[in-house]
Each structure stands twice: as structure tokens, then as C-alpha cells.
Amino acid sequence: MGTSHRYKPAGSPKWGNASKAVTQISKDVSESDELSNNPSPNSSPQKIAKRQSTLEKRISRSYHHAVRDMVRASGGRSSVAKGASRVMGHSGVYYAGIFTSAFQEIAEQGLSTWLKEKGIDSIEGKTTKEIMELLSSFMHDYFTGLDDTAAREALEAVNDMVEEQVSQNGGDFDKTFQEVVSSELIKDYLDVFFGVYIYSHLSQSFSERLQKNCGFEEANNTMLEIKELIIDDVKRGFNNRPAGQIDWKGKEGKNFISQEFNRIIQILTNYED
């Protein structure tokens, strides 16, 4: 993760509560791993399974509370979802708008034309990954600080999804971007973007402290568990809300992004404000 300054709202008990929730997850993940790898010979399979079930529920509850308290400490769900909070939300909403509008422009103009307008005359010989890195360079400014870093990592996750889609389409970028912006895929990309964005905020804020208190391996296992839970909840939260006819370059797109971010926050906080 980046080495940017960690934001700690002065006197905010909600930030401390988020930290406590992450610490509890670490303890429960460690116990769960121990039960899986070194079960006590004195415990029956049924007893172990019951304990694992309890730990899984507690880990899920703690992760929801960690996200909830982090959102609270950042100004609340409404402020974060609208991009009004500079602590968390501003860069997420801003760069979500950048990549969706860029995808729409590429779908309308074709990749070659879009790149020529940016001063790139040819992409001959470049791999799909290299082309995606080139596109990304036009979608963001220089990233500084925790919020920008979270947005960058979220954009990287979207790039991976686009790269996979391009591969499925035999390397056809134009077909891929046309499919993405004319279907529900664009909304699914947004949802994963915001999921990774929120995870990155958690990771940047608390992983270093976990490493100091618990060691690198336990901290890494904890953050991986949180990331998997977030992405799983985001994907299970995919819905059929129409997104294929949105004008991402205008007010309609901005409103959709804030509303979708708000929905994702609700899912990841288990609908607790």
C-alpha cells in the first residue's frame, strides 16, 4: 500500500471503533485458521464446525461495522456517496465519473480515434495490458494521498475486468467498450470499483497497525479476508437496475454514480448508518 499520510479525525470515536472492529476480525481469522490447520484432537468435528460458523458470522459482522464506522468518521454515508467528503468519497466519485465517461467516448468514437485525439497515432505491437495502462494514463491525474490511492487501486481492478472482457472478445477493444456501456456491465464495473475503493481505504488505514501488533502474515490474512467479503457482497448485490442508456458524460451519469455508490455503502455496512 501507499505511504500517504493516514487520516485520523481528531477525537473521533467512530474511527477508533473501526480500528477495534478490524482488530477483532484479525483475532477471529487467526482462530479460524488455527481450527482449520491444527484442530484440537479433543474437539469433535461437530464442535469445530459450530465454532467456525460462529467465527464466520462474527467476522462478517465486524467487517460491516468497520466499514460503517469508517464511513461515519468520514462524514457520513450521504457526504461520502456524493463525493463531498475529502477524507473518503471525493476521489472515488470523481474517478468513477472519469472512467465511465471515457468508456462511453471510446464506445462512440472507436479506440483509434479516441487515442489520436490524445496524441497517440498507433498502438500496433502493444499487448492488451499495455493498451489498458495507456488508457489509464489518460483517465487520472497524479495520485497523492489516501483517497487518491484508493481510487487508483479501484481503477486497476476495473482495468483487469476490461482486459478480461477484451480477451473474451478476441482482442477487439471497440466491441468490448460498446458492450460495456450498452449493457449492465458498466454498472457491475462501478460496483467492483467502489468495493475495491472502500477496501483500499480500510487497508491503508489499518493494515500497518495490524502488522505491528500481529505480524505481517496475520495482518495480510485479515485484509485478504476483508477484501474477499467485500467483493463477494458487492457481486451478490448486483441487480438489474438499467444502466445501458445512461449519458455518463452528463448530469445523469453523475447522479447514477452517487446513487450506486450509496447503494454499495449500504450493502457493505449491512444497512446501518
C-alpha positions, 0 to 999 in steps of 0.5 A: 500500500501507499505511504500517504499520510493516514487520516485520523479525525481528531477525537473521533470515536467512530474511527477508533471503533473501526480500528477495534472492529478490524482488530477483532476480525484479525483475532477471529481469522487467526482462530479460524485458521488455527481450527482449520490447520491444527484442530484440537484432537479433543474437539469433535468435528461437530464442535469445530464446525459450530465454532467456525460458523460462529467465527464466520458470522462474527467476522462478517459482522465486524467487517460491516461495522468497520466499514460503517464506522469508517464511513461515519468518521468520514462524514457520513454515508450521504457526504461520502456517496456524493463525493463531498467528503475529502477524507473518503468519497471525493476521489472515488466519485470523481474517478468513477465519473472519469472512467465511465465517461471515457468508456462511453467516448471510446464506445462512440468514437472507436479506440483509434480515434479516441487515442489520436485525439490524445496524441497517440497515432498507433498502438500496433505491437502493444499487448492488451495490458499495455493498451489498458495502462495507456488508457489509464494514463489518460483517465487520472491525474497524479495520485497523492494521498489516501483517497487518491490511492484508493481510487487508483487501486479501484481503477486497476481492478476495473482495468483487469475486468476490461482486459478480461472482457477484451480477451473474451472478445478476441482482442477487439477493444471497440466491441468490448467498450460498446458492450460495456456501456450498452449493457449492465456491465458498466454498472457491475464495473462501478460496483467492483470499483467502489468495493475495491475503493472502500477496501483500499481505504480500510487497508491503508488505514489499518493494515500497518497497525495490524502488522505491528501488533500481529505480524505481517502474515496475520495482518495480510490474512485479515485484509485478504479476508476483508477484501474477499467479503467485500467483493463477494457482497458487492457481486451478490448485490448486483441487480438489474437496475438499467444502466445501458442508456445512461449519458455518463458524460452528463448530469445523469451519469453523475447522479447514477454514480452517487446513487450506486455508490450509496447503494454499495455503502449500504450493502457493505455496512449491512444497512446501518448508518 
